[in-house]
C-alpha cells in the first residue's frame, strides 16, 4: 500500500509539473524544443512539446530561455509559470533557408565511410549540454544531394574482460539524438539548411554505426560545403519516447556549494586521428549566443581526446552526385 501511495503521489507531482510548448498560430506542440536555465544547464521537451519543471525540482532557476528551429526565442520568468507556453514562428528565417531545386535526372551514389572504433578511451562522452558538428567540403562542381549519414557508435561489452571480442554481449541502451545541418559560414557552422526537426533513436542493435536516411529532406550541398551536427537528448523507453531522465549530478564544490555535473549518456561516440584536417566543432547548447569552437588544442577545451591527438568525430555520408545534362 505504501508503494502504491508513493507511485500515485509521484505521478501527481509530475502531472502538476508538466508544461507544454506550442506553436502560437497552429497550437500544435513544438517537438524537442531547448529549455535553457541561463546558468549553462537546461533540458529538452519531448516529441509532444512537454517537459517537467517546478521550483521544487529547480529551486535556483528564476527564468527559462526556450528556443526551437523556425521560432523566435522566448524568455519567461518561472514564477507563476503557465502549463502552456507559446512560441511565435519566425517566417523571415524560414524564407532564407536554401534546400535547392529538386533534380530529376541520373545520379551516381558516392559514400565517405565512417571511422569506427570500440576503444572506450577514444570516445566522446555525450552530455545534453554539448553539440558536435563535422564539416564536409564539396569536392565536385556537379550538383549533389545528401542521401544518408552514418554516425559511428562505440558498443560496450557487459563483461569487461571480453571487451575485445566482437561476439561479446553488449550493454543495452536506447538513446534519442537530434541532427542538424548547417551551412558553412567562414569555416564554422552557420545557418541551418533545413528547419525540419530530425531525430533518431539508437540502440545497441544498430551495431557500430547508425545509418540515418535523409533523402526526403532534399538537402543539396552548398558550394562551400556544409556541417552535420549531433546532439544527445536523453534516454528513451522501448517505444522511443523521451524519458525525463536526471540530466545532472549534484556534487559539493570546494566552497561548499552545489555544482551540477552533466550526466553522460550512452552510446559513446568514437573520435579518430585518421583524418588529417581538423573539421570537428563543438558548442554548449544551453548558453545563449555561444559560438562554435573548433575541437583542437589551445581553444580552451579540456578533453583527454585532445591529449591523444583525437581531433575528429568520423561521421560518414552518402551523396547522390547528378550527371551533367
Residue, then its C-alpha position, 0 to 999 in steps of 0.5 A: x500500500x505504501x508503494x502504491x501511495x508513493x507511485x500515485x503521489x509521484x505521478x501527481x507531482x509530475x502531472x502538476x509539473x508538466x508544461x507544454x510548448x506550442x506553436x502560437x498560430x497552429x497550437x500544435x506542440x513544438x517537438x524537442x524544443x531547448x529549455x535553457x536555465x541561463x546558468x549553462x544547464x537546461x533540458x529538452x521537451x519531448x516529441x509532444x512539446x512537454x517537459x517537467x519543471x517546478x521550483x521544487x525540482x529547480x529551486x535556483x532557476x528564476x527564468x527559462x530561455x526556450x528556443x526551437x528551429x523556425x521560432x523566435x526565442x522566448x524568455x519567461x520568468x518561472x514564477x507563476x509559470x503557465x502549463x502552456x507556453x507559446x512560441x511565435x514562428x519566425x517566417x523571415x528565417x524560414x524564407x532564407x533557408x536554401x534546400x535547392x531545386x529538386x533534380x530529376x535526372x541520373x545520379x551516381x551514389x558516392x559514400x565517405x565511410x565512417x571511422x569506427x572504433x570500440x576503444x572506450x578511451x577514444x570516445x566522446x562522452x555525450x552530455x545534453x549540454x554539448x553539440x558536435x558538428x563535422x564539416x564536409x567540403x564539396x569536392x565536385x562542381x556537379x550538383x549533389x544531394x545528401x542521401x544518408x549519414x552514418x554516425x559511428x557508435x562505440x558498443x560496450x561489452x557487459x563483461x569487461x574482460x571480453x571487451x575485445x571480442x566482437x561476439x561479446x554481449x553488449x550493454x543495452x541502451x536506447x538513446x534519442x539524438x537530434x541532427x542538424x545541418x548547417x551551412x558553412x559560414x567562414x569555416x564554422x557552422x552557420x545557418x541551418x539548411x533545413x528547419x525540419x526537426x530530425x531525430x533518431x533513436x539508437x540502440x545497441x542493435x544498430x551495431x557500430x554505426x547508425x545509418x540515418x536516411x535523409x533523402x526526403x529532406x532534399x538537402x543539396x550541398x552548398x558550394x562551400x560545403x556544409x556541417x552535420x551536427x549531433x546532439x544527445x537528448x536523453x534516454x528513451x523507453x522501448x517505444x522511443x519516447x523521451x524519458x525525463x531522465x536526471x540530466x545532472x549530478x549534484x556534487x559539493x564544490x570546494x566552497x561548499x556549494x552545489x555544482x551540477x555535473x552533466x550526466x553522460x549518456x550512452x552510446x559513446x561516440x568514437x573520435x579518430x586521428x585518421x583524418x588529417x584536417x581538423x573539421x570537428x566543432x563543438x558548442x554548449x547548447x544551453x548558453x545563449x549566443x555561444x559560438x562554435x569552437x573548433x575541437x583542437x588544442x589551445x581553444x580552451x577545451x579540456x578533453x583527454x581526446x585532445x591529449x591523444x591527438x583525437x581531433x575528429x568525430x568520423x561521421x560518414x555520408x552518402x551523396x547522390x552526385x547528378x550527371x551533367x545534362 
